[in-house]
């Protein structure tokens, strides 16, 4: 598996995206409009991040690896909390 030098703000945005999505997917979520707006804002921030214009970020595998990295970090944070 390749390792990509993701900027911290990009990883944090992906972590926040996963958290908002998880909150929205919960049974009877509260504040659904705010959560949907948050997902939209985070999606745009992730999609248009300058990292994707770099040589390392120009490959599709980088997007997949970012999601995997954020998922792993989110699981680790949930275990320690």
C-alpha positions as CSV (number, residue, x, y, z in Angstrom):
1,X,0.0,0.0,0.0
2,X,1.3,3.4,-0.9
3,X,1.8,6.1,1.7
4,X,0.8,9.7,0.8
5,X,1.9,12.8,2.7
6,X,-1.6,14.1,3.5
7,X,-1.7,17.6,5.0
8,X,-3.2,17.6,8.5
9,X,-6.1,19.9,7.6
10,X,-7.2,17.5,4.8
11,X,-7.1,14.5,7.2
12,X,-9.1,16.6,9.8
13,X,-11.7,17.5,7.2
14,X,-12.1,13.8,6.2
15,X,-12.4,12.8,9.9
16,X,-15.1,15.5,10.4
17,X,-16.9,14.3,7.2
18,X,-17.0,10.7,8.6
19,X,-18.3,12.0,12.0
20,X,-21.0,14.1,10.3
21,X,-22.0,11.2,8.1
22,X,-22.2,8.8,11.1
23,X,-24.3,11.3,13.0
24,X,-26.7,11.7,10.0
25,X,-26.9,7.9,9.6
26,X,-28.0,7.4,13.2
27,X,-31.6,6.5,13.8
28,X,-33.8,9.6,14.1
29,X,-30.9,12.1,13.8
30,X,-31.4,15.6,15.2
31,X,-30.5,18.7,13.2
32,X,-30.5,16.9,9.8
33,X,-30.4,20.1,7.8
34,X,-27.3,21.3,9.6
35,X,-25.6,17.9,9.3
36,X,-26.4,17.8,5.5
37,X,-25.0,21.3,5.1
38,X,-21.9,20.3,7.1
39,X,-21.4,17.3,4.8
40,X,-21.7,19.5,1.8
41,X,-19.2,22.1,3.1
42,X,-16.7,19.4,4.1
43,X,-17.1,17.6,0.7
44,X,-16.3,20.8,-1.1
45,X,-13.3,21.4,1.2
46,X,-12.0,17.9,0.6
47,X,-12.6,17.9,-3.1
48,X,-10.9,21.2,-3.9
49,X,-8.0,20.9,-1.4
50,X,-4.7,22.0,-3.0
51,X,-3.2,18.6,-2.2
52,X,-5.0,17.0,-5.1
53,X,-3.0,19.3,-7.5
54,X,0.3,17.9,-6.4
55,X,2.0,15.0,-8.1
56,X,1.3,12.7,-5.1
57,X,-2.3,13.7,-4.9
58,X,-3.1,13.3,-8.6
59,X,-3.7,9.6,-8.4
60,X,-7.1,8.0,-7.6
61,X,-5.5,5.8,-5.0
62,X,-4.7,8.8,-2.9
63,X,-8.4,9.6,-2.3
64,X,-9.1,6.0,-1.3
65,X,-6.1,6.0,1.1
66,X,-7.3,9.3,2.6
67,X,-10.7,7.7,3.4
68,X,-9.0,4.6,4.8
69,X,-6.7,6.6,7.0
70,X,-9.5,8.7,8.4
71,X,-11.6,5.6,9.1
72,X,-8.7,4.0,11.0
73,X,-8.0,7.2,13.0
74,X,-11.7,7.6,13.8
75,X,-11.8,4.0,15.0
76,X,-8.7,4.5,17.2
77,X,-10.1,7.7,18.7
78,X,-13.4,6.0,19.4
79,X,-11.6,3.2,21.3
80,X,-9.6,5.6,23.4
81,X,-12.5,7.9,24.2
